Amino acid sequence: MAKKLYVGNLSYNTYEESLRNLFTPYGTVESVKIITDRDTGASKGFAFVEMSSDEEAQAAIKGTNGTELDGRSIKVNEAMDKPRRENSGGNRNNRW
């Protein structure tokens, strides 16, 4: 089963291809997604890399966490599920 990794502290000049190249020695890279600002399209400085197995993901974390990429020391760990918001539109019951 694929395992998603969080990659933080990325340079704004890092591209998905360079991330794929960094993680490929540790196993099969299923996907790479650099998160961008929806208005400007600029990188937000973090990404998600999906490895094909838990073993490959653990090897990738050990091999890449703290390494330098594009002049920045990157942080790599398992991605956490984003908590769901119950009321994403704001609390409409509180009227001022």
C-alpha positions in Angstrom: 0.0 0.0 0.0 1.3 3.5 -0.9 2.6 5.7 1.9 2.4 9.5 1.7 5.3 11.6 3.0 5.4 15.3 3.9 8.4 17.2 2.6 8.8 20.6 4.3 11.2 23.6 4.2 11.5 23.4 0.4 13.1 26.2 -1.6 10.6 28.1 -3.7 12.8 27.1 -6.6 12.3 23.3 -6.1 10.5 21.5 -8.8 8.7 18.1 -8.8 11.3 16.5 -11.0 14.1 17.2 -8.5 12.0 15.8 -5.6 11.3 12.7 -7.7 15.0 12.3 -8.4 15.8 12.7 -4.7 13.3 10.0 -3.6 13.8 7.4 -6.5 16.8 5.7 -5.0 14.6 4.6 -2.0 11.9 2.9 -4.1 9.1 3.6 -6.5 7.8 7.1 -6.4 4.0 6.9 -7.0 3.4 10.7 -7.1 5.0 14.1 -6.2 2.9 17.2 -5.6 4.4 20.6 -4.6 1.6 22.6 -2.9 1.1 26.0 -4.5 -0.9 29.1 -3.7 -4.2 29.0 -5.6 -4.0 32.7 -6.5 -0.4 33.2 -7.4 0.7 29.7 -8.3 3.8 30.1 -6.2 5.1 27.3 -4.1 4.1 27.3 -0.5 7.4 25.6 0.5 6.1 22.0 1.0 5.2 19.0 -0.9 3.8 15.5 -0.7 5.7 12.5 -2.1 3.9 9.1 -2.3 6.1 6.0 -2.1 4.7 2.6 -3.2 5.3 0.8 0.2 5.7 1.5 3.9 9.2 0.1 3.8 10.3 2.4 0.9 8.7 5.3 2.7 10.7 4.6 5.9 13.9 4.2 3.9 13.2 7.5 2.2 12.6 9.3 5.5 15.8 8.0 6.9 17.7 8.8 3.8 16.4 12.3 3.0 15.3 13.9 6.3 17.7 16.8 7.0 19.5 16.6 3.7 20.1 19.7 1.6 18.0 20.3 -1.6 18.3 23.5 -3.5 20.1 25.2 -0.7 17.6 24.2 2.1 17.7 21.5 4.7 14.5 19.6 4.1 12.2 18.0 6.7 10.7 14.6 5.7 8.2 12.6 7.7 5.0 10.7 7.3 2.1 12.8 6.2 -0.8 13.2 8.6 -4.4 13.2 7.5 -5.8 16.7 7.3 -8.4 17.1 10.1 -11.9 17.6 8.8 -13.7 20.9 9.5 -17.3 20.6 10.6 -18.3 24.0 9.6 -15.9 25.3 6.9 -18.1 28.2 6.0 -17.7 29.9 9.4 -20.1 29.8 12.3 -23.3 31.3 10.9 -25.2 30.9 14.2 -23.2 33.6 15.9 -24.7 36.9 14.8 -23.3 40.1 16.2 
